Amino acid sequence: MPLSASTAVSGCLNTVSRRVAIPEIQDVGNKEEMTAKKNRKLRAGFTTGAAAAAAAKGALQFLLEARPPHGVEITFLNGEKKNIVIDSVLREGCCRAACTVIKDAGDDPDVTHKAVIGARVRLCPGTGSIRKNAVPGVCISGGVGVGTVTKPGLEVPPGEPAINKGPRKMIKQEVLAVLRDHHEKKVDRIHVEVFVPQGVELAKKTLNSRLGILGGLSILGTTGIERPMSHEAYIATIDAALSVARESGIERVVLTTGRRSERFAQAAWPEIPGEAFIQIGDFFQKSMAASVHQRLGAVMICVFFGKAVKMAQGVPHTHAAKSRLTLERLSGWALEESGDPVLAQEILGANTARHAFDILKDRHLNVIVRVGLRMVMAAREFSGHLLDVRGIIFDYDGRAVFDSDASMHEQ
């Protein structure tokens, strides 16, 4: 996060806001190319937290060994190891050095892919008075380009640099590993300052400010490995945003599937604070479960018709639904509501759910209402009936063509 809203507090908070929805699969042109792409193993990268840990290790090695390392081996928090190339290293005095690495997101590039991540290490030499085999203290702070947490509800308390527990653990682990290899050096304390030279500019492309992370990027990662298309990271971003909303005293959050639907919702309800608006992408079921987990009582789901139809069918992850099956179910509902087999066939022959919406919007709003009510029902079921759910379906100009509150009053 690294959350935009997120790449999460566990890995997605710095994700570019345009990645709120999972990218659509594109036609690769021919069967052979498609097969090759499908069979190719996607390459994992490493998180900003792992990059910071590598930079800290590189800087400390330079201080203790007096020669610049070309690369360092780090151990991820799941036990895996990786060699990370050092980008630059600079001595800044007898007890201080700075080191940078280039962050590699693998085959799931986010806003921090190829970003320079650095660490400045300062040693406080031992006085000789500390007991033998004592573990030096490791102090970790945020420098230029690392954001500061300003709102409650995140893994890091307000006022602290946005460096999560996983990265902190990795940094400390790698620093102490170097000291064990140089046990003859007496060090009482080590100060590690993480910095991201372009962090302020990169943060503008994320959802960090929505979560109250200001002044730069988040340093993230649960294990240190960045997996391609990490659903776990995105879900963690949603959970973090819900936590911030709850801690901000918000009673009902507004869940949208992307920036456009969010923009329409914000325009429709300008009085609702920004922290209440949360982009859930395709994670319908998970976002309901996360809302319950964060002890929220009410949600408002604001979507376009295509997503609403999938949600109405109880699809947990709306990107996974097959468009033909979606239209077949919608065609059946249209027949039941209208008794018109011609309309049902027209819906079945629609190119997309948006095409179907254009057919229905002027003459058969009752079908759209049915979709909306079923969407609300599915959301309640996914929450274990623990959430008060309001559903909104927008047309493609931002007008609400369905509002479950109004529909319920009419029944």
C-alpha positions in Angstrom: 0.0 0.0 0.0 3.0 0.6 -1.6 -3.4 1.7 -0.3 -2.2 3.8 -2.9 -5.3 3.4 -0.3 -2.1 2.0 -1.9 0.9 -0.6 -3.3 -1.6 -1.6 1.7 -0.8 -1.1 5.0 0.6 -4.5 4.4 1.6 -3.8 0.9 -0.7 -1.7 -1.1 -1.1 1.8 0.4 1.2 3.2 -2.3 -0.9 1.6 -5.0 -1.6 4.0 -7.9 -5.2 5.2 -7.6 -5.9 4.1 -11.1 -5.2 0.5 -10.0 -8.2 0.4 -7.7 -9.8 -2.0 -10.1 -7.9 -5.1 -11.3 -6.7 -4.4 -14.9 -8.8 -6.1 -17.6 -7.1 -8.8 -19.6 -6.2 -7.6 -23.0 -6.2 -9.6 -26.2 -2.6 -10.7 -26.9 -3.2 -11.2 -30.6 -2.8 -14.9 -31.2 -3.2 -18.2 -29.5 0.5 -19.0 -29.3 1.3 -15.7 -27.6 -1.6 -16.0 -25.2 -0.5 -19.5 -24.2 3.1 -18.4 -23.7 1.9 -15.5 -21.5 -0.3 -17.8 -19.5 2.4 -20.3 -18.9 5.1 -17.8 -18.1 5.7 -17.6 -14.4 5.2 -14.1 -13.2 8.3 -12.6 -11.5 8.0 -11.5 -7.9 9.7 -8.3 -6.8 10.4 -6.8 -3.4 8.6 -4.2 -1.3 9.7 -0.7 -0.3 10.3 -2.2 3.2 12.7 -4.8 1.8 14.4 -2.1 -0.3 14.9 0.0 2.9 16.3 -3.0 4.7 18.8 -3.7 1.9 19.8 0.0 1.9 20.4 0.0 5.6 22.4 -3.2 5.4 24.5 -1.8 2.6 25.2 1.5 4.4 26.2 -0.4 7.6 28.5 -2.8 5.7 30.2 0.2 4.1 30.8 1.8 7.5 32.2 -1.4 9.1 34.2 -2.8 6.1 35.4 0.5 4.5 34.6 -0.8 1.0 31.3 -0.2 -1.0 29.2 -3.3 -1.4 27.9 -4.1 -4.9 25.0 -6.0 -3.4 23.6 -7.4 -0.2 21.7 -10.6 0.6 18.6 -10.0 2.7 16.3 -12.5 4.4 12.6 -12.0 3.9 10.3 -12.4 6.8 9.1 -15.8 5.4 12.7 -17.1 5.4 13.4 -16.7 1.7 16.6 -14.9 0.7 17.4 -12.5 -2.1 20.4 -10.6 -3.4 19.6 -7.0 -4.0 21.9 -4.8 -6.1 23.2 -1.6 -4.4 22.6 1.5 -6.5 24.8 4.0 -4.6 26.7 4.3 -1.4 28.2 7.4 0.2 30.2 7.9 3.4 29.1 11.0 5.3 31.7 11.0 8.1 33.4 8.4 10.3 30.2 7.1 11.7 27.6 7.8 9.0 26.8 6.5 5.5 23.9 6.6 3.1 23.0 3.8 0.6 20.3 3.5 -2.0 18.7 0.7 -4.0 16.3 0.6 -6.9 12.9 -0.9 -5.9 11.8 -3.7 -8.1 8.0 -4.5 -8.1 8.5 -7.5 -10.4 5.7 -8.2 -12.9 3.2 -6.2 -10.9 4.6 -2.7 -11.3 3.1 0.0 -9.1 4.0 3.7 -8.4 7.1 2.7 -6.5 8.6 0.5 -9.3 12.1 1.7 -10.1 11.9 4.3 -7.3 15.1 5.1 -5.4 14.8 3.9 -1.8 17.5 4.8 0.6 18.7 4.5 4.2 21.2 6.7 6.1 22.9 4.8 9.0 24.6 6.5 11.9 26.6 4.6 14.5 26.9 5.5 18.2 30.1 3.7 19.2 30.2 1.7 22.3 31.7 3.1 25.5 32.9 -0.3 26.7 30.6 -0.1 29.7 27.8 -2.1 28.3 27.6 -5.8 29.2 29.1 -8.4 26.9 26.8 -9.7 24.1 24.3 -7.0 24.7 22.1 -6.3 21.6 22.6 -2.7 20.4 19.5 -0.6 20.1 18.2 0.2 16.6 16.3 3.5 16.1 14.3 3.9 12.9 13.0 7.2 11.6 11.7 8.6 8.3 13.6 11.2 6.3 12.8 13.0 3.1 10.0 11.5 1.0 8.7 9.2 3.8 5.2 10.1 4.9 4.0 10.8 8.4 0.8 9.2 9.8 -1.7 11.9 10.9 -4.9 9.9 11.5 -5.6 7.0 13.8 -6.6 3.6 12.6 -3.4 2.5 10.8 -0.8 0.1 11.9 1.5 3.0 12.9 0.1 5.6 15.4 -0.3 9.3 14.4 2.9 11.3 14.6 5.1 8.4 13.5 6.8 7.9 10.1 4.8 5.7 7.8 7.1 2.7 8.2 5.1 -0.4 9.0 6.0 -3.2 11.5 7.2 -5.6 8.8 9.8 -3.2 7.3 10.9 -2.1 10.8 11.5 -5.8 11.7 13.4 -6.4 8.4 15.6 -3.3 8.9 16.5 -4.3 12.5 17.0 -7.9 11.4 19.5 -7.0 8.6 21.4 -4.4 10.7 21.9 -6.8 13.6 23.0 -9.5 11.2 25.8 -7.3 10.0 26.8 -6.5 13.6 27.0 -10.2 14.4 29.4 -10.6 11.5 31.5 -7.8 13.0 31.2 -8.7 16.7 34.5 -7.1 17.4 33.0 -3.7 16.8 31.5 -2.1 19.9 28.3 -0.3 19.1 25.7 0.9 21.6 23.1 2.2 19.2 22.3 2.5 15.5 20.1 5.1 13.9 18.5 4.3 10.6 16.8 7.0 8.6 14.8 5.8 5.6 14.4 8.2 2.8 12.8 8.3 -0.7 14.2 11.2 -2.9 11.1 11.4 -5.1 8.7 10.3 -2.4 6.7 13.5 -2.2 5.9 13.5 -5.9 5.2 9.8 -6.0 2.8 10.0 -3.1 0.6 12.3 -5.1 -0.2 9.3 -7.3 -1.4 7.2 -4.4 -4.3 7.2 -2.0 -2.0 7.9 1.0 -3.4 11.4 1.7 -6.9 9.9 2.0 -5.6 7.7 4.8 -3.9 10.6 6.5 -0.3 9.7 5.4 1.2 13.1 4.4 4.5 14.2 3.1 5.6 11.1 1.2 5.3 7.4 0.6 4.6 4.5 3.0 7.3 2.0 3.6 5.4 -1.3 3.4 5.5 -5.0 3.2 4.4 -8.0 5.3 7.1 -10.5 4.2 9.2 -8.2 1.9 8.2 -10.0 -1.2 5.9 -8.2 -3.7 3.8 -10.9 -5.5 2.3 -10.1 -8.9 -1.4 -9.1 -8.6 -1.4 -9.4 -4.9 -4.9 -9.7 -3.7 -3.8 -9.8 -0.1 -2.2 -6.4 -0.4 -5.3 -4.8 -1.9 -7.5 -6.3 0.7 -5.2 -5.0 3.4 -5.5 -1.6 1.8 -9.3 -1.7 2.0 -9.1 -2.9 5.6 -6.8 0.0 6.5 -9.1 2.6 4.9 -12.0 1.2 6.8 -10.0 1.3 10.0 -9.2 5.0 9.4 -12.9 5.7 8.7 -13.9 4.1 11.9 -11.3 5.9 14.0 -12.4 9.2 12.4 -15.9 8.6 13.9 -17.6 7.8 10.6 -20.7 5.6 11.0 -21.4 4.8 7.3 -18.7 4.3 4.7 -19.3 4.8 1.0 -17.9 1.9 -1.1 -17.2 2.4 -4.8 -15.4 0.1 -7.3 -13.2 2.8 -8.9 -12.4 6.5 -9.2 -15.3 7.4 -11.5 -18.0 5.9 -9.3 -16.3 7.5 -6.3 -16.3 10.9 -8.0 -20.0 10.7 -8.7 -20.7 9.6 -5.1 -18.7 12.5 -3.7 -20.6 14.9 -5.9 -23.9 13.5 -4.8 -23.0 13.6 -1.1 -20.5 16.5 -0.6 -21.3 16.6 3.1 -19.7 13.2 3.7 -16.1 13.5 4.8 -13.4 12.2 2.4 -12.3 9.4 4.8 -15.7 7.7 4.3 -15.1 7.1 0.6 -13.3 3.8 -0.1 -12.5 2.2 -3.4 -12.9 -1.6 -3.2 -12.1 -2.6 -6.7 -13.6 -6.0 -7.5 -13.5 -7.2 -3.8 -17.2 -7.3 -3.1 -17.3 -10.1 -0.5 -14.0 -9.2 1.1 -15.0 -5.6 1.6 -18.2 -6.7 3.3 -16.3 -9.0 5.6 -13.7 -6.2 6.3 -16.5 -3.7 7.2 -17.8 -6.2 9.8 -14.2 -6.8 11.0 -13.7 -3.1 11.5 -17.0 -3.0 13.5 -18.7 -0.6 11.1 -22.5 -0.6 11.2 -23.5 0.7 7.8 -22.2 0.8 4.2 -23.4 2.5 1.1 -22.4 0.7 -2.2 -22.3 3.1 -5.2 -21.6 1.3 -8.5 -22.4 1.3 -12.2 -24.8 -1.2 -13.7 -22.2 -3.7 -14.9 -20.8 -4.2 -11.4 -24.3 -4.2 -9.9 -25.4 -7.1 -12.0 -22.5 -9.2 -10.9 -23.0 -8.2 -7.3 -26.7 -9.1 -7.6 -25.7 -12.6 -8.6 -23.7 -13.0 -5.4 -20.3 -13.0 -7.2 -17.6 -12.6 -4.5 -15.0 -11.1 -6.8 -16.7 -9.2 -9.6 -13.8 -9.3 -12.0 -14.1 -13.1 -12.1 -17.7 -13.3 -13.4 -18.2 -14.4 -17.0 -20.0 -11.7 -19.0 -22.1 -14.2 -20.9 -23.4 -15.9 -17.8 -24.0 -12.4 -16.3 -26.2 -11.5 -19.3 -28.0 -14.8 -19.2 -29.1 -14.2 -15.6 -30.0 -10.6 -16.4 -32.1 -11.8 -19.4 -34.0 -14.1 -17.1 -34.8 -11.4 -14.6 -35.9 -9.1 -17.5 -38.3 -11.8 -18.6 -39.7 -12.3 -15.1 -40.2 -8.6 -14.5 -41.6 -7.7 -18.0 -43.1 -10.9 -19.3 -41.6 -9.8 -22.7 -39.6 -12.5 -24.4 -38.4 -10.0 -27.1 -36.9 -7.8 -24.4 -35.3 -10.9 -22.8 -33.7 -11.9 -26.1 -32.5 -8.3 -26.7 -30.8 -8.3 -23.3 -29.2 -11.7 -24.0 -27.9 -10.4 -27.3 -26.4 -7.3 -25.7 -22.6 -6.8 -26.2 -22.0 -5.7 -22.6 -23.9 -4.9 -19.4 -23.7 -1.3 -20.3 -25.4 -2.0 -23.6 -28.1 -3.9 -21.6 -28.4 -0.9 -19.3 -29.1 1.4 -22.3 -31.9 -0.9 -23.4 -33.5 -1.0 -19.9 -33.0 2.5 -18.5 -35.9 4.3 -20.3 -38.6 1.6 -20.5 -37.8 -1.0 -17.8 -36.5 0.6 -14.7 -38.2 -2.2 -12.7 -35.5 -4.6 -14.0 -32.8 -2.2 -12.8 -34.5 -2.0 -9.4 -34.5 -5.7 -9.2 -30.8 -5.8 -9.8 -30.2 -3.2 -7.2 -32.3 -4.9 -4.5 -30.6 -8.2 -5.2 -27.2 -6.5 -4.9 -28.2 -5.2 -1.5 -29.4 -8.6 -0.5 -26.1 -10.2 -1.5 -24.1 -7.6 0.4 -26.1 -8.3 3.5 -25.5 -12.0 3.1 -21.8 -11.5 2.7 -21.8 -9.5 5.9 -23.7 -12.1 7.8 -26.5 -9.7 8.1 -24.4 -7.5 10.4 -24.4 -4.4 8.2 -27.0 -1.9 7.3 -26.6 -1.8 3.5 -27.8 0.9 1.1 -27.3 0.4 -2.6 -26.9 3.0 -5.3 -26.7 2.4 -9.1 -25.4 5.3 -11.2 -26.0 5.8 -14.9 -22.9 6.7 -16.8 -23.5 10.4 -16.4 -23.6 10.2 -12.6 -27.3 10.2 -12.0 -28.6 7.7 -9.4 -31.1 5.5 -11.3 -31.5 3.2 -8.3 -31.4 4.0 -4.5 -32.4 1.2 -2.3 -33.6 3.6 0.4 -36.1 5.1 -2.0 -37.1 1.7 -3.4 -37.7 0.3 0.0 -40.0 3.2 0.9 -42.0 2.6 -2.3 -42.7 -1.0 -1.5 
